[in-house]
Amino acid sequence: MKNRVSFRKPKVSRLEFSHPCVGGNFDGFKIAHFSDLHNKEFGQGQEILLACARETAPDLILFTGDAVDRRGGDWGGALNF
């Protein structure tokens, strides 16, 4: 089963967080969180996702949850990213 290539831009949400227990050293700290890709490819070699990461210039990148799904198939999209 071949991965479906998506040329749509992924959903991007921006959230500002503050809490009294989080010190000032984290002011302006950026986290990029990628999740639920479900075997999809976003451009050749995941170029659309990589562009999103570059654009936000995060201090930390998290890649969590459902990189592949129960339909199985190729892990290529997740591994390329």
C-alpha positions in Angstrom: 0.0 0.0 0.0 1.5 3.3 -1.1 1.4 6.3 1.1 -1.0 9.0 0.0 0.8 12.3 -0.8 -0.9 15.3 0.6 0.0 18.7 -0.7 -2.3 20.5 1.8 -0.5 22.4 4.4 -0.8 20.7 7.8 -2.9 22.4 10.5 -0.7 24.8 12.5 -1.9 26.1 15.9 0.0 28.6 18.0 -0.5 28.6 21.7 1.1 30.9 24.3 1.5 29.3 27.7 2.5 30.7 31.1 2.4 29.3 34.6 3.9 30.5 37.9 5.9 27.2 38.2 7.6 27.8 34.9 10.6 30.1 35.3 11.5 33.1 33.2 14.2 31.2 31.5 11.5 29.8 29.2 10.2 33.2 28.1 10.1 32.9 24.3 10.9 29.2 24.3 9.2 27.6 21.3 8.1 24.0 20.9 7.0 22.4 17.6 4.8 19.4 18.2 4.0 17.1 15.3 1.4 14.4 15.8 -1.1 12.1 14.1 0.6 11.9 10.7 -1.0 8.5 10.0 1.4 7.4 7.2 0.8 10.6 5.2 3.5 12.3 3.3 3.5 16.1 3.1 5.5 16.8 0.0 8.6 15.1 -1.2 10.6 13.9 1.8 8.1 15.6 4.1 9.3 19.0 2.8 6.1 20.8 3.9 6.5 19.7 7.5 10.1 20.6 7.5 9.3 24.0 6.2 6.8 24.5 9.1 9.6 23.6 11.5 12.1 25.9 9.9 9.5 28.8 9.8 8.8 28.6 13.6 12.5 28.0 14.5 11.6 25.9 17.6 13.9 25.3 20.5 12.4 21.8 20.9 10.7 19.5 18.4 8.3 16.8 19.6 7.1 14.0 17.3 4.4 12.0 19.0 1.4 9.8 18.4 0.1 7.8 15.5 3.0 8.1 13.1 1.5 5.1 11.4 -2.0 3.6 11.8 -3.7 0.2 11.8 -3.8 0.1 8.0 -0.1 -0.6 8.2 1.8 0.2 5.1 5.0 1.9 4.7 6.8 3.7 7.5 8.6 5.8 4.9 6.8 9.1 5.6 7.4 8.9 9.3 11.0 7.8 9.0 11.8 10.5 6.3 10.5 13.2 8.7 
